[in-house]
Amino acid sequence: MVSEKFRRQLRQEATQWQADGWISADVYHHLAEQYDFDSIDAHARDRFVAVLVIIGGVLLGISVITFVAANWQAIPRSIKVVLLLSVLIAFNTAGFYLWRSPSTPAHYRSQWRNRLGHGFLICGSLIIGANLALMGQLFHQTGSAFGLCIIWGFGVVVMAYGLRLSSLAAIACVLVNVGYWTEYVSYSARTFPLPLTLIFEGMPLVLGLVFLPLAYWCQSRWVFGLTVVGVSASLTPTIFEPVILNDPSGLTTAIALTLPALFWWAYDDNIWQIITHRIRSGLRQAPVQEATQGEQWFRPVARLLTIIYLGGLFYSLSFHSVWTDYVWGTPPETTPFARVVSLLVTNPNVMVMALLAIAFWLCLGWPRIGHTWRLTTTDGVVLGMLGITAGLVIWDAAVGPIQIWATMMFNILLFLLAAGLMREGLDDGDRPQFWFGLALLILQIISRVFEYETGLLLKSFTFLLCGIGVIIIGLWFERYVRALSASLPPSPTSNSSEEI
């Protein structure tokens, strides 16, 4: 869709072209019809009115809230309940009515209604939490912040599924994660009802089962990225907490460190494409090939977050103090194999993700037709890095301390990751990838200088070299990217809309 700024500039230029005699009146008339020059001023007026309505509505809302707060104790409880429910229903009803207005390039008047309705729906999703908290106070029902955020988040999830709005899906994902981590860091007794206990202990599975289909349903990379971060972050506590960080074999730690990267690097979109395709086709017997031959929608996002995770993991384990201060504990009576089996059986989060990770890697390397192993060099490098990580952790715990060797190996892995990102960024002309690799390399150098006992002169010289290196490499890379862009043939333009 053409932006209003472009249409306004085009009208100004076309008027000047007609005055200079470069185009005829018929050409100007065709341009005016194609880009609807007459509606530009009307759209600006509508937007100004919408801003005034929003500001006035906010002021009216603040006045109502202030009045209610001043007389809250004097209002009967029944009127309070009716007032809270009325506000919730009013915001969501008005938001749905305005949001469902058709928004097309030919109806600019309806666009501000659509956006205003979207804003009302977001406010309505936030009012759900306020209603839950106030209703609990009115009826003297106490509960944890985790329970409030879970009920609130799943209420917004229902709205997101029904309206197919990525903004509501993102809000719901954030609410569920905030509730989980608020409860996790509070160190409370966690006396939840059974449903909340199951949700808390199985948070990685809950996030995956609820929000991964929602990300495909809304076709939102932001929702998928938030889900990846939430699942990966909540997996580690569910592994470590049952063993209270007592892992003399190192197997539990190795699984906790490597499983998220193994799972998300080989993540396959096909399973969710099939489910979404079946839902959209009304559960009819649609051709399976149509659903499975689509592109990998979210695998690039999963791999990007995996690279960021690997960078943070290698950087954290490259410090010498990590390997000298960590205490593995006393060896248990059970064998390491029995401990892994016990972890898989008692922790469904690990079992499901491990089985899916194995299936994803098999699908990644083994095609459906033929028997040719097709893992790329990058896939092999990532798999090798994760294997080295797990091997070093297990060796240090089960065989004997290898503090110096482990520190050196993770510094090498961090350097190889940074160099690989810079090389891939050069080959593809990808600025974020190149600069992330360069940032990892500089961060590694500066961290090693400050980690060990060095003089101020050496620190100053290191900063000087890093600063000069960043300037020279940055200028050379930008010149290289411009030369690469100039050498490539121009690609045909398309009018495809930007994915939200």
Protein Blocks (a to p, Z undefined) as FASTA:
>chain_A
ZZfklmmmmmmmmmmmmmnopacfklmmmmmmmnommlmmmmmmmmmmmmmmmmmmmmmm
mmmmmmmmmmmmmpcfklmmmmmmmmmmmmmmmmmmmmmpccdfklmmlmmmmmmmmmmm
mmmmmmmmmmmmmmmmmnopacdfklmmmmmmmmmmmmmmmnopaklmmmmmmmmmmmmm
mmmmnopnkpacfklmmmmmmmmmmmmmmmmmmmmmnopaklmmmmmmmmmmmmmmmmmm
mnoopafkommmmmmmmmmmmmmmmpcfklmmmmmmmmmnoopacdfklmmmpccfklmm
mmmmmmmmmmmmmmmmmpfklmmmpcgbjcdfbdfklmmmmmmmmmmklmmmmmmmmmmm
mmmmmcfedjddfbdfklmmmmmmmmmmmmmmmmmmmnoccfklmmmmmmmmmmmmmmmm
mmmmmmnopaklmmmmmmmmmmmmmmmmmmpccdfklmmmmmmmmmmmmmmmmmmmmmmm
mmmmmmpccddddfbdcdZZ
